């Protein structure tokens, strides 16, 4: 596929209700949207396939859905640190931070993402910190031999404990997700994460017009399924 093909595909799947919601939620956004939900966009990304050059072309458009596909169809082997530093300056809208850093994002699969996460989590930029915790969540799920060890994750658990109360609220959900991911890795990380989660308490969730329950990390880390899996 080329850029013209992808834009035609997006237009084919446009959702009028989604477009209306986008216009109501982001009236001042410089980006248009076809109103396509993230679940559908992920399916379309699989249809388009991995293509680094095309991904860059889609990212450079002024359409939100195309930019999402630009993130999802990129090739992690070809994503550079320079590209990451440039793109992160323009991800603070819609669900883009989530798409960019978590849920299987190609950027989170780059070889140096563990180093980027450690640097970004200490950044003065709250968007970089949100992305950093998204990367940590992804790393906590990795089964690769090159995946970070327990000490790497314990540092983040302690860092979340030290900074949660003073952190910008916009970062709290990302911190919670990372804590939850790390707490599912093994017994010792579970116990450490659970102590922090109980001190944090449930985290409020704001999602546009949708009323969502707070994120209760402690509940996830004490589920019967997880206890059986980790032998707790």
Secondary structure, 3 states (H helix, E strand, C coil): CCHHHHHHHHHHCCCHHHHHHHHHHCCCCCCECCCCCHHHHHHHHHHHCCCHHHHHHHHCCCEHHHHHHHHHCCCCCCCCHHHHHHHHHHCCCCCHHHHHHCCCCHHHHCCCHHHHHHHHCCCCCHHHHHHHHHHHHHHHCCCCCCCCCHHHHHHHHHHHHHHHHHCCHHHHHHHHHHHHHHCCCCHHHHHHHHHHHHHHCCECCEECCEECCCECHHHHHCCHHHHHHHCC
